[in-house]
Amino acid sequence: MAWLYWRTNGSLLLVMLMHAAMDNTAALVTSPTSVTVANPFALPQFLLPWFTTILLWACAAYFLLQMKKGKL
C-alpha cells in the first residue's frame, strides 16, 4: 500500500480501496472445515491460504526494495 500511495502522488482513495480489497480476501481464501476426497495431484486446501500469504508478502517485499533503490 505504501508503493501505491507513493506512485499515485498521495491518493488516499486508491489506498483505501486497496485496503478494503485486501480485507475482503479473507472471505475468498479460506480453509474448508470438512475434509473431502481430494485429487492426489492437487494442493491440500489448508495450504492454499499459506501459499497465498507467502506470495503476497514476497511481492510486497520486492516492491518495497525496488522503491528503496529508486527504480520504481
Secondary structure by P-SEA (a helix, b strand, c coil): caaaaaaacccaaaaaaaaaaaaaccccccccccccccccccccccaaaaaaaaaaaaaaaaaaaaaaaccc
